[in-house]
Amino acid sequence: MKLSWITLVAAQLSAVSALPTSIDRGSALVSRGGRAADAGEAGAGAEIGASEPAVGGGAGGKAGGEAGEENKANEVEQQAQFDTPIAVGGNNIKTDTLYPPGVNGVFEVELQGPVGRTLTVTENKSPAAPPAGFIAVEPVSWIISLAEGTDGLTLQKVDYILNANNTLDISKGQAARLCTETN
């Protein structure tokens, strides 16, 4: 009995010690200033609809410190307007493009690549209804297009940053691409 108990405890300790100790900075959920964000990937001409399952869970977090400060040196944050083309990045500098706040949060597109691009995000004010069991976190969807296409990009990421006073839980949210065959 003691040998099997010791073996069980030893196996559990070795499993715990094998877990990674650092926070994965590339996770899908990022917290910025106490606001949760959901990320997805989008290609040229992709339509992203923000929706989440009807049943929610906890929100993610972001670690601070020197590592976060080092990344800021190779990062540009800019404000943009919907339906207005804006120059993005180049020189492998990560460019965060933030759009005006919606009802529940802020839409952000992050791009990085060796060559600059022209980004246009259009609000679709009459998107298709979310699938059964899902709710839309905004009454709009977004159509993202890059005039020069997506070839050669090293980062394509979409964030949805909740307003600080928002009660929505998007920890299990899903970004979707418009299916032209059914919509």
Stockholm file with secondary structure:
# STOCKHOLM 1.0

chainA/1-183         MKLSWITLVAAQLSAVSALPTSIDRGSALVSRGGRAADAGEAGAGAEIGASEPAVGGGAGGKAGGEAGEENKANEVEQQAQFDTPIAVGGNNIKTDTLYPPGVNGVFEVELQGPVGRTLTVTENKSPAAPPAGFIAVEPVSWIISLAEGTDGLTLQKVDYILNANNTLDISKGQAARLCTETN
#=GR chainA/1-183 SS CHHHHHHHHHHHHHHHHTSCCSCCTTCSEEEETTEEEEEECCCTTEEEEEEEESSCCCCCCCCCSHHHHHHHTTEEEEECCTTCCEEECCTTCEEEEECCCCSSEEEEEEEECSSCEEEEEEEESSCCCCCTTEEEEEEEEEEEEETTCSTTCSEEEEEEEECTTCCCCCTTCEEEECCTTTC
#=GC SS_cons         CHHHHHHHHHHHHHHHHTSCCSCCTTCSEEEETTEEEEEECCCTTEEEEEEEESSCCCCCCCCCSHHHHHHHTTEEEEECCTTCCEEECCTTCEEEEECCCCSSEEEEEEEECSSCEEEEEEEESSCCCCCTTEEEEEEEEEEEEETTCSTTCSEEEEEEEECTTCCCCCTTCEEEECCTTTC
//
